[in-house]
Amino acid sequence: MDPISDFLTQIRNGIAARVKEISVPHSRVKFEIARVLLEEGFISNFRVEGEGTKKRIVISLKYLDDGGSVIRGLERVSKQSRRMYVGYRDLPRVMGGLGVAIISTPAGIITDREARRRKVGGEVICKVW
């Protein structure tokens, strides 16, 4: 029932199956999360295919030379049943700064580091490490 959770689960399943690309239904929020994952180096690329209601986001997963995934963990924080809003002073630090929290703010979907720099809070969507 939660499209963001389904999106994150498809990424986790793709990593577990060691597939090169996954395809998910398009939405603006998923597109922005994919953009943040690309900027932070967790995925190698993504693109949008199709038109209208048949749009899909194709994400190229990134792996290390030893075959392990760059994404070690992916956790949904704010759920439909319990939303998690925080001020910029209370933004979570993921793995002591090695991971990122993806935050939905009035300034758009950004990382926890960027939200601290801009001094904006918002909804914590997920944590990636």
KEVO-854295 format. One line per field, with one value per residue (C-alpha): residue in three letters; x, y, z. Coordinates in steps of 0.001 Angstrom, whole numbers, plus 524288, in hexadecimal, padded with zeros to 5 digits. Each point is the difference from the previous one (the first is absolute). Example, Ala and Ser with C-alpha at 12.3 -4.5 7.8 and 13.67 -1.06 7.14 Angstrom:
2
r <- ALA  SER $
x <- 8300C  8055A $
y <- 7EE6C  80D70 $
z <- 81E78  7FD6C $
END
This chain:
129
r <- MET  ASP  PRO  ILE  SER  ASP  PHE  LEU  THR  GLN  ILE  ARG  ASN  GLY  ILE  ALA  ALA  ARG  VAL  LYS  GLU  ILE  SER  VAL  PRO  HIS  SER  ARG  VAL  LYS  PHE  GLU  ILE  ALA  ARG  VAL  LEU  LEU  GLU  GLU  GLY  PHE  ILE  SER  ASN  PHE  ARG  VAL  GLU  GLY  GLU  GLY  THR  LYS  LYS  ARG  ILE  VAL  ILE  SER  LEU  LYS  TYR  LEU  ASP  ASP  GLY  GLY  SER  VAL  ILE  ARG  GLY  LEU  GLU  ARG  VAL  SER  LYS  GLN  SER  ARG  ARG  MET  TYR  VAL  GLY  TYR  ARG  ASP  LEU  PRO  ARG  VAL  MET  GLY  GLY  LEU  GLY  VAL  ALA  ILE  ILE  SER  THR  PRO  ALA  GLY  ILE  ILE  THR  ASP  ARG  GLU  ALA  ARG  ARG  ARG  LYS  VAL  GLY  GLY  GLU  VAL  ILE  CYS  LYS  VAL  TRP $
x <- 80000  80BBB  80676  80CA8  80187  7FD72  80A5E  80A1F  7FC6B  80205  80D8F  8030C  7FAF4  807DE  80C4F  7FD3B  7FE00  80C12  7F8B5  805CC  7F38D  7F2AA  7F3D8  7F5DB  7F3AD  802DF  7FC46  80611  80419  80674  806EB  8055F  80455  80707  80678  804FE  804E8  80760  805E4  8049B  80605  7F703  7FB43  80736  7F50F  7F15D  7F71D  7F189  7F9AB  7F25F  7F5B5  7F40D  7FB10  8097F  80C32  80A13  80CC2  80B03  80AAB  80D9B  804DA  80E35  808E7  80DDE  80B17  7FE2E  7F1AF  7FA09  7F64A  80362  7F318  80209  7F308  7F36F  7F5C4  7F2E5  7FE83  7F368  7F4C6  7F1CB  7FC2C  80A08  805CF  80D2B  80230  80C3C  805E5  80D5F  80675  7FA3C  8034D  8053D  80E22  800D8  80B81  80755  7FF5E  80396  7F1FD  7F58A  7F22A  7F719  7F736  7F3E3  800BA  7F986  80CAA  7FDB5  80533  80DED  809E4  8015B  80CEF  7F9EA  7F44D  80933  80787  7F371  7FA4B  7F336  7F8E6  7F5D6  7FB76  80A83  7FCDB  80ABB  80DF1  80A35  80D7E $
y <- 80000  80901  802FA  80508  7F3A9  7F7CF  807E7  7FDBF  7F190  7FE7D  805EF  7F6AC  7F456  80401  800B9  7F2C4  7F9FD  80748  8054F  80B0F  80816  800F2  80692  806A9  807DC  80E8D  80A47  80D23  7FBD4  7F370  807EA  80967  7F4D9  7F9BE  80D2C  800ED  7F1DE  8032C  80C88  7F89D  7F511  7F4E2  7FCFD  80130  8063E  80109  803C4  801D4  7F7C8  80077  80A90  80410  7F5E3  7F5C2  80746  7F7E6  80329  7F6B4  7FFF7  7FA88  7FA38  801E7  7F507  7FF70  7F86A  7F4B0  7FEB9  80635  80AFF  80E25  800B3  7F851  80390  80706  802FC  806F5  80943  807AF  7F6C3  8022A  7FB9A  80895  80BF9  804A8  80EB6  80653  80D7B  8026B  7FECF  7F264  7FA45  7F21E  7FC88  7F307  7F738  80B7C  807A2  7F4C4  7FE73  809EB  802B4  80494  80B05  805FB  80E96  80C59  8018D  7F2C1  7F25D  8013A  7F915  80243  8071E  80970  80227  8035D  80957  806BF  7FF43  7F99D  7F48C  7F6FC  7F203  7F57B  7F718  7F5CE  7FCFF  7FA73  7FADD $
z <- 80000  801AA  7F2D8  8062A  8082A  7F3CF  7F8BF  80AC3  800BA  7F15D  80174  80B50  7F83E  7F401  8083B  80637  7F276  7FAD6  7F429  7F823  7FE53  80652  7FAB0  8089A  7FD16  7FEA7  809E5  80302  80DBC  7FB10  7F56C  80A44  808F0  7F473  7FD1B  80DFD  7FF84  7F36E  80591  80C1A  7F7D8  8044C  7F223  7F322  7F7F9  7FDCF  7F4D1  7FD4A  7F55F  7FA2F  7FF71  8079E  809A6  7FADB  8048C  80744  806CB  7FC5A  80A66  7FD73  80CBB  803C4  8047F  80531  7F98A  80983  7FBD6  80C1D  7FED4  802DA  8077C  80C97  80620  7FCA8  80A59  7FF03  80B94  7FE0F  7FD46  7FC9E  80D94  806C8  7F992  80518  7FF6E  8058B  8010F  7FA33  80D62  801EC  7F2A8  80162  7FD0E  7F8DA  8038A  805E7  7F338  7F6D6  7FB6E  7FCAD  8043E  7F510  80495  7F9BD  802E3  7FAEB  7F819  7F96A  8029A  804FE  808AA  80E8F  7FDDD  7F669  80903  80B3E  7F749  7FB96  80DDE  7FBC5  80612  7FA44  7FEC0  800E6  7F480  80149  80412  7F6A2  80377 $
END
